[in-house]
Amino acid sequence: MVLRKMEEYLNSLRENDKHKEVYYRGKKIRSFLEHPTLNIAAKHTAKLFEFPDRGYYDETMNEEISKYFKVPRNSDDLLNRHTLIYNNTVFCKGVFNISQAIGSDALFSLMIVSKIVDRKLNTNYYEKVQNYYKYVAKNDLALAVAQTDVKGDRSKRPSEQDDPYLYLKVSEVKKDGIVVNGAKAHTTQSAVAEELIVLPTRAMKEGEELYSVAFSIPTNTKGLKFIIRPIEELEGNTSSIISKEDYEFETLTIFENVFVPWERVFLFKEYNFSGYLANLFATFHRFTAISYRSALTDLYLGTTSLLAKANGIENEKHVRDDILNIILYKEIMRMSAIVSALKNNYQENIAIPNPIYTNIGKLYSNENFIKVVASLIDVAGGIIATLPSEEDLNNDELKAYMEKFLKGKYSGKERIKLLKLAKELASSSFTGYLLTLMLHAEGSMEASKIGLIREYNLKDVETFVENILK
């Protein structure tokens, strides 16, 4: 199959809609493309299939496939992946397009872990992973990943919960497959994806074998329920600009007696490997994170710079400092991604982004995004919080007043456009969504800290100091 076009994906979505159980604001959704809000998320994923120069010829498959599915074998491959994610995010107006990036992050991780498990335990997971990889790559499918369990009482392990299904669990083993029950949170664009890859969220121990499971299923599988978060960045802001054309949603994804055939099971009961798989996926996905977040920052940097000029304050020292703050934020993430690619680890013939530099970039992103928002607010001014409504701005009787009294160095019409964008980025429900996302998406700050300290070699510096003290 050749690379799909946007309309081919949308036709697939129309067909799959008939078999999915999706809910939005308490109502069951019959069609994404006919829904006034959710159609935007569907068309956002569809833009993936219109991204220029997104394919490459894969010699092992003897056909052209998406560059997202190119298995990284060296630094150049990782650098090209960073560029792909960055440019694709810019193509979608600064909004990450997750629908093949996250799935390929998961597939690369499964390729590595399945080989290790096969070698140690004489299983056949790698063959199944490879067959699945060829299936999704050749059919150019949109993917989602479900990893984060709802977790219940955080002071208790999976096996200690009052309800055993607060972590996804195998509830029945059949001759032809397994049955799972539970829920996963934060599954981005899951209901508009065609395939869902499910991974363990943490390391498991003896007695938690039935929680140690990885698999894939079509998103129209019986028993799957998707509950979509409210899209308040659009429905709560009539003057939004970005969200009117691009946004991504997350779902609480319910697994109610979901059957998974053996050929799609990639880990089952091997609890000693669940933590390694979870962390390896996190490393690939944090590399993806610092790649797309640096492109998202272009929205803040460009808006801040243009508003400084529109307000006539571009030469003020505090304004230059605000702009430099955003430049640092963007470029430190890009540097982290580039160094992660150049200093990559190598396992099972796959190049893995360096976890130290990946986690440094991710932690910097976590801790400093709020400063980026503050810099934009500082330059834009309080008007972005008190800006008249879109309805007022479009009122024929009021428009002249708006354009007269809201002008700066730029005309009122030009400045109002910038203020609307600044409001969306720094003073709206979209801002709150991004602040939460920047702290928790692709793993929390604490998870990144654990990953960083685990990988960092303190022995060399300890020896250095010990030798001084001798």
C-alpha positions as CSV (number, residue, x, y, z in Angstrom):
1,M,0.0,0.0,0.0
2,V,1.3,3.5,-0.9
3,L,1.2,6.3,1.6
4,R,-2.3,7.4,2.3
5,K,-3.8,10.8,1.7
6,M,-5.9,12.8,4.1
7,E,-9.2,11.7,2.6
8,E,-8.3,8.0,2.8
9,Y,-7.7,8.4,6.6
10,L,-11.0,10.3,7.0
11,N,-12.9,7.6,5.1
12,S,-11.4,5.0,7.4
13,L,-12.5,7.1,10.4
14,R,-16.0,7.3,9.0
15,E,-16.2,3.6,8.7
16,N,-14.7,2.9,12.1
17,D,-17.0,5.4,13.8
18,K,-19.8,3.0,13.4
19,H,-18.2,0.4,15.7
20,K,-16.7,2.7,18.4
21,E,-18.1,3.6,21.8
22,V,-17.1,7.2,22.3
23,Y,-18.6,9.8,24.7
24,Y,-18.3,13.5,24.8
25,R,-20.0,15.7,27.5
26,G,-22.2,12.8,28.5
27,K,-23.5,12.0,25.0
28,K,-22.5,9.1,22.8
29,I,-20.8,10.3,19.6
30,R,-22.0,8.8,16.3
31,S,-19.6,10.6,14.0
32,F,-16.4,12.7,14.6
33,L,-16.6,14.4,11.3
34,E,-20.2,15.6,11.8
35,H,-19.5,16.8,15.4
36,P,-18.9,20.6,15.5
37,T,-16.0,20.4,18.0
38,L,-14.5,16.9,17.6
39,N,-14.2,17.1,13.8
40,I,-11.3,19.5,14.4
41,A,-9.3,16.9,16.3
42,A,-10.0,14.4,13.6
43,K,-8.9,16.8,10.8
44,H,-5.8,17.6,12.9
45,T,-4.7,13.9,12.8
46,A,-5.6,13.9,9.1
47,K,-3.0,16.7,8.5
48,L,-0.4,14.1,9.2
49,F,-1.2,12.5,5.9
50,E,-0.7,15.8,4.0
51,F,2.7,16.6,5.6
52,P,5.1,17.2,2.7
53,D,8.0,14.7,2.1
54,R,6.8,12.4,4.9
55,G,7.7,9.1,3.2
56,Y,10.9,7.2,2.6
57,Y,11.7,4.0,0.7
58,D,12.2,1.1,3.1
59,E,14.3,-1.6,1.5
60,T,13.2,-4.4,3.9
61,M,9.6,-3.8,3.1
62,N,10.3,-2.9,-0.6
63,E,8.0,0.1,-0.5
64,E,7.5,3.6,0.7
65,I,6.4,4.1,4.3
66,S,6.1,7.0,6.7
67,K,9.3,8.4,8.1
68,Y,7.8,8.0,11.6
69,F,8.2,4.3,11.2
70,K,11.8,4.4,10.2
71,V,13.7,2.4,12.9
72,P,16.6,4.6,14.2
73,R,19.9,2.8,13.6
74,N,22.3,5.6,14.3
75,S,22.6,9.3,15.3
76,D,21.6,10.6,11.8
77,D,18.3,8.6,12.1
78,L,17.6,10.2,15.5
79,L,18.5,13.7,14.3
80,N,16.2,13.2,11.3
81,R,13.4,12.1,13.6
82,H,13.9,15.2,15.7
83,T,13.6,17.3,12.6
84,L,10.6,15.4,11.4
85,I,8.7,16.0,14.7
86,Y,9.7,19.6,14.9
87,N,8.7,20.4,11.3
88,N,5.5,18.4,11.5
89,T,4.5,20.4,14.6
90,V,5.2,23.7,12.8
91,F,3.1,22.4,9.9
92,C,0.2,22.0,12.4
93,K,0.5,25.6,13.6
94,G,2.6,24.6,16.7
95,V,0.3,21.8,17.8
96,F,2.0,18.4,18.1
97,N,0.6,15.7,15.8
98,I,1.0,12.6,17.9
99,S,-0.7,10.0,15.7
100,Q,2.3,8.2,14.4
101,A,5.0,9.6,16.6
102,I,3.8,8.0,19.9
103,G,3.0,4.7,18.3
104,S,6.5,4.4,16.7
105,D,8.0,5.3,20.1
106,A,6.2,2.3,21.5
107,L,7.1,0.0,18.7
108,F,10.8,0.8,18.9
109,S,10.7,0.0,22.6
110,L,8.8,-3.2,22.1
111,M,11.3,-4.3,19.4
112,I,14.2,-4.0,21.9
113,V,12.4,-5.5,24.9
114,S,10.8,-8.4,23.0
115,K,14.2,-9.5,21.7
116,I,15.7,-9.5,25.2
117,V,12.7,-11.5,26.6
118,D,12.8,-14.0,23.7
119,R,16.5,-14.6,24.3
120,K,16.2,-15.1,28.0
121,L,12.9,-17.0,28.2
122,N,12.6,-18.6,24.8
123,T,9.4,-16.7,23.9
124,N,8.4,-15.5,20.4
125,Y,7.4,-11.9,21.1
126,Y,9.8,-10.3,18.7
127,E,8.3,-12.0,15.7
128,K,4.8,-10.8,16.8
129,V,6.1,-7.2,17.3
130,Q,7.7,-7.3,13.8
131,N,4.6,-8.6,12.2
132,Y,2.5,-5.9,13.8
133,Y,5.1,-3.2,12.9
134,K,4.9,-4.3,9.3
135,Y,1.1,-4.2,9.4
136,V,0.8,-0.7,10.7
137,A,3.7,0.7,8.6
138,K,2.5,-0.8,5.3
139,N,-1.1,0.4,6.0
140,D,0.1,3.8,7.1
141,L,-2.1,3.7,10.2
142,A,-2.8,6.3,12.9
143,L,-1.8,5.0,16.3
144,A,-2.4,5.9,20.0
145,V,-0.7,4.6,23.1
146,A,-2.4,3.8,26.4
147,Q,0.2,3.6,29.3
148,T,-0.9,5.5,32.3
149,D,-3.1,3.5,34.7
150,V,-5.6,5.3,36.9
151,K,-3.7,3.9,39.9
152,G,-6.3,4.3,42.7
153,D,-4.6,4.7,46.1
154,R,-1.1,5.9,45.2
155,S,0.3,4.6,48.5
156,K,-0.5,1.0,47.3
157,R,1.0,-1.2,44.6
158,P,-1.2,-2.6,41.9
159,S,-1.8,-5.9,43.7
160,E,-2.7,-4.1,47.0
161,Q,-5.6,-2.0,45.6
162,D,-9.0,-2.6,47.0
163,D,-10.3,-2.8,43.4
164,P,-7.9,-5.1,41.5
165,Y,-8.7,-3.3,38.2
166,L,-7.4,0.2,39.1
167,Y,-4.4,-1.0,37.1
168,L,-5.1,-2.7,33.8
169,K,-5.2,-6.5,34.5
170,V,-5.6,-9.7,32.7
171,S,-8.9,-11.1,34.0
172,E,-9.1,-14.3,31.9
173,V,-6.7,-16.5,29.9
174,K,-8.3,-18.3,26.9
175,K,-6.9,-20.7,24.3
176,D,-6.8,-18.0,21.6
177,G,-5.9,-15.0,23.7
178,I,-6.5,-13.0,26.9
179,V,-9.2,-10.8,28.3
180,V,-8.3,-7.5,30.1
181,N,-10.2,-5.2,32.3
182,G,-9.4,-1.7,33.8
183,A,-8.7,1.8,32.5
184,K,-6.0,4.0,31.2
185,A,-5.9,7.8,31.4
186,H,-4.5,10.5,29.1
187,T,-4.7,8.5,25.9
188,T,-4.1,11.2,23.4
189,Q,-6.1,11.2,20.1
190,S,-7.1,7.6,20.9
191,A,-10.6,7.7,19.6
192,V,-9.5,9.1,16.2
193,A,-6.7,6.5,15.9
194,E,-7.0,3.2,14.2
195,E,-4.9,1.2,16.5
196,L,-4.1,1.3,20.2
197,I,-0.9,0.0,21.7
198,V,-1.1,-0.7,25.5
199,L,2.0,-0.7,27.7
200,P,2.6,-1.3,31.4
201,T,2.9,1.9,33.4
202,R,5.5,0.8,35.9
203,A,7.8,-1.9,37.2
204,M,5.9,-4.9,38.6
205,K,7.0,-7.5,41.1
206,E,6.3,-11.2,41.8
207,G,2.5,-11.6,42.4
208,E,1.7,-8.9,39.8
209,E,2.2,-11.1,36.8
210,L,-1.3,-10.4,35.4
211,Y,-0.6,-6.6,35.4
212,S,2.6,-7.2,33.4
213,V,1.0,-7.1,29.9
214,A,1.6,-5.3,26.6
215,F,-0.6,-5.7,23.5
216,S,-2.3,-3.9,20.6
217,I,-5.9,-3.8,19.5
218,P,-8.0,-1.9,16.9
219,T,-9.7,1.1,18.4
220,N,-13.1,-0.3,17.3
221,T,-12.6,-3.5,19.5
222,K,-15.7,-4.5,21.5
223,G,-15.5,-3.4,25.1
224,L,-13.4,-0.3,24.5
225,K,-15.0,2.9,25.7
226,F,-13.5,6.3,25.1
227,I,-14.6,9.3,27.3
228,I,-13.2,12.5,25.8
229,R,-12.2,15.4,27.9
230,P,-14.1,18.7,27.4
231,I,-12.5,20.9,24.8
232,E,-12.7,24.1,26.8
233,E,-9.8,25.8,24.9
234,L,-12.2,26.0,22.0
235,E,-15.7,25.9,23.5
236,G,-14.7,28.3,26.2
237,N,-12.9,30.9,24.0
238,T,-14.8,32.1,21.0
239,S,-11.8,34.3,20.0
240,S,-9.4,31.3,19.8
241,I,-7.3,31.1,16.7
242,I,-5.1,28.0,17.0
243,S,-7.7,25.7,18.5
244,K,-10.2,26.5,15.8
245,E,-8.0,24.5,13.4
246,D,-5.7,22.3,15.5
247,Y,-6.0,20.6,18.9
248,E,-5.6,17.2,20.4
249,F,-7.8,15.5,23.0
250,E,-7.2,12.9,25.6
251,T,-9.6,10.2,26.8
252,L,-10.2,8.1,29.9
253,T,-10.1,4.7,28.1
254,I,-12.2,1.9,29.6
255,F,-11.4,-1.7,29.0
256,E,-14.5,-3.8,29.7
257,N,-13.8,-7.5,29.0
258,V,-11.7,-6.6,26.0
259,F,-10.4,-9.7,24.2
260,V,-6.8,-9.6,22.8
261,P,-5.7,-12.5,20.5
262,W,-2.3,-14.1,21.2
263,E,-0.7,-12.7,18.0
264,R,-1.2,-9.2,19.4
265,V,0.2,-9.9,22.9
266,F,3.8,-8.6,23.3
267,L,4.3,-9.2,27.0
268,F,2.4,-11.5,29.3
269,K,3.3,-12.2,32.9
270,E,7.0,-11.4,32.5
271,Y,7.0,-8.9,35.4
272,N,10.7,-8.5,35.5
273,F,10.5,-6.6,32.1
274,S,7.5,-4.4,32.6
275,G,9.5,-1.6,34.2
276,Y,12.2,-1.7,31.6
277,L,9.6,-1.5,28.8
278,A,7.8,1.4,30.6
279,N,11.1,3.4,31.0
280,L,12.4,2.6,27.5
281,F,9.2,3.9,26.0
282,A,9.4,7.0,28.2
283,T,12.9,7.7,26.9
284,F,11.8,7.6,23.3
285,H,8.7,9.6,24.1
286,R,10.6,12.3,26.0
287,F,12.9,12.7,23.0
288,T,9.7,13.2,21.0
289,A,8.5,15.7,23.7
290,I,11.5,18.0,23.6
291,S,11.3,17.9,19.8
292,Y,7.7,19.0,19.5
293,R,7.9,21.4,22.5
294,S,10.6,23.4,20.9
295,A,8.4,23.9,17.9
296,L,5.4,24.8,20.1
297,T,7.6,27.5,21.7
298,D,7.7,29.2,18.3
299,L,4.1,30.2,18.9
300,Y,5.1,32.0,22.1
301,L,8.4,33.5,20.7
302,G,6.8,34.8,17.5
303,T,3.7,36.2,19.3
304,T,5.9,37.9,22.0
305,S,8.2,39.5,19.5
306,L,5.4,40.8,17.3
307,L,3.5,42.2,20.3
308,A,6.6,44.0,21.5
309,K,6.7,45.7,18.1
310,A,2.9,46.3,18.1
311,N,3.1,47.9,21.5
312,G,6.2,50.0,20.6
313,I,8.4,48.5,23.3
314,E,10.7,46.2,21.4
315,N,13.8,48.1,22.5
316,E,13.0,48.1,26.2
317,K,15.5,46.0,28.3
318,H,12.9,44.0,30.2
319,V,11.2,43.1,26.9
320,R,14.5,41.9,25.4
321,D,15.0,39.8,28.5
322,D,11.5,38.3,28.1
323,I,12.3,37.4,24.5
324,L,15.7,36.0,25.5
325,N,14.0,33.9,28.1
326,I,11.8,32.2,25.5
327,I,14.8,31.8,23.1
328,L,16.7,30.0,25.9
329,Y,13.7,27.7,26.6
330,K,13.3,26.7,22.9
331,E,17.0,26.2,22.2
332,I,17.9,24.4,25.3
333,M,15.3,21.8,24.4
334,R,16.6,21.6,20.9
335,M,20.2,21.2,22.1
336,S,19.0,18.5,24.4
337,A,17.4,16.6,21.6
338,I,20.4,17.0,19.3
339,V,22.9,15.9,22.0
340,S,20.6,13.0,22.9
341,A,20.8,11.8,19.3
342,L,24.5,12.3,18.9
343,K,25.3,10.6,22.3
344,N,22.8,7.8,21.8
345,N,22.7,4.4,23.4
346,Y,22.6,1.4,21.2
347,Q,20.8,-1.8,21.9
348,E,19.5,-4.7,19.8
349,N,20.5,-2.8,16.6
350,I,18.4,0.2,17.5
351,A,19.7,3.7,18.5
352,I,18.1,5.0,21.7
353,P,18.1,8.7,22.6
354,N,20.5,9.3,25.5
355,P,18.3,9.2,28.6
356,I,20.5,11.7,30.5
357,Y,20.2,14.5,28.0
358,T,16.7,13.6,27.1
359,N,15.6,13.9,30.8
360,I,17.6,17.1,31.3
361,G,15.7,18.7,28.4
362,K,12.4,17.4,29.6
363,L,13.0,18.6,33.2
364,Y,14.0,22.0,31.9
365,S,10.8,22.1,29.9
366,N,8.8,21.1,32.9
367,E,10.2,23.7,35.2
368,N,10.4,26.7,32.9
369,F,7.3,26.7,30.7
370,I,5.5,28.9,33.2
371,K,8.3,31.5,32.7
372,V,7.6,31.4,28.9
373,V,3.9,32.2,29.6
374,A,4.9,34.9,32.1
375,S,7.2,36.5,29.5
376,L,4.4,36.7,26.9
377,I,2.0,38.2,29.5
378,D,4.6,40.8,30.5
379,V,5.0,42.0,26.9
380,A,1.3,41.7,25.9
381,G,0.0,43.5,29.0
382,G,-3.1,42.9,31.1
383,I,-5.4,43.6,28.1
384,I,-5.2,39.9,27.1
385,A,-7.2,39.1,30.3
386,T,-9.8,41.9,29.8
387,L,-10.0,41.9,26.0
388,P,-13.6,42.3,24.8
389,S,-15.3,39.2,23.4
390,E,-15.2,38.0,19.9
391,E,-18.9,38.9,19.6
392,D,-18.0,42.5,20.6
393,L,-15.1,42.6,18.2
394,N,-17.4,41.6,15.4
395,N,-20.3,43.9,16.3
396,D,-20.6,46.5,13.5
397,E,-21.5,49.3,16.0
398,L,-18.6,48.5,18.3
399,K,-15.8,47.5,15.8
400,A,-14.8,51.1,15.1
401,Y,-14.4,51.8,18.9
402,M,-12.3,48.6,19.3
403,E,-10.0,49.4,16.4
404,K,-9.6,53.1,17.6
405,F,-8.9,52.4,21.3
406,L,-6.9,49.1,20.9
407,K,-4.3,50.4,18.5
408,G,-0.7,50.7,19.4
409,K,2.3,51.2,17.1
410,Y,0.4,48.8,14.8
411,S,-3.2,49.5,13.7
412,G,-6.0,48.4,16.0
413,K,-7.0,45.7,13.5
414,E,-3.5,44.2,13.5
415,R,-2.9,44.5,17.2
416,I,-6.3,42.9,18.0
417,K,-5.3,39.8,16.1
418,L,-2.1,39.5,18.0
419,L,-3.9,40.1,21.3
420,K,-6.4,37.4,20.5
421,L,-3.6,34.9,19.9
422,A,-1.8,36.0,23.1
423,K,-5.0,35.6,25.1
424,E,-5.3,32.0,23.8
425,L,-1.7,31.2,24.6
426,A,-1.4,33.0,27.9
427,S,-4.8,33.8,29.4
428,S,-7.3,31.1,28.6
429,S,-8.3,27.6,29.3
430,F,-5.8,26.5,26.6
431,T,-3.1,28.0,28.9
432,G,-4.3,26.0,31.8
433,Y,-4.3,22.9,29.6
434,L,-0.7,23.5,28.4
435,L,0.6,24.3,31.9
436,T,-0.7,20.9,33.1
437,L,0.5,19.2,30.0
438,M,4.0,20.7,30.3
439,L,4.3,19.4,33.8
440,H,2.9,15.9,33.3
441,A,2.8,14.8,29.6
442,E,5.4,12.3,28.6
443,G,6.0,11.6,32.3
444,S,5.9,13.7,35.4
445,M,8.8,15.8,36.7
446,E,9.4,13.2,39.3
447,A,9.6,10.4,36.7
448,S,12.2,12.4,34.7
449,K,14.2,13.0,37.9
450,I,14.2,9.3,38.7
451,G,15.3,8.5,35.2
452,L,18.0,11.1,35.3
453,I,19.5,10.1,38.6
454,R,19.3,6.4,37.7
455,E,21.3,6.9,34.5
456,Y,23.8,9.5,35.7
457,N,27.3,8.2,36.6
458,L,28.1,9.6,40.0
459,K,30.9,7.1,40.5
460,D,33.4,9.0,38.4
461,V,33.0,12.3,40.2
462,E,33.0,10.6,43.6
463,T,36.3,8.9,42.6
464,F,37.7,12.3,41.4
465,V,37.0,13.9,44.9
466,E,38.2,10.8,46.8
467,N,41.5,11.0,45.0
468,I,41.9,14.7,45.9
469,L,41.2,13.8,49.6
470,K,43.8,11.0,49.7
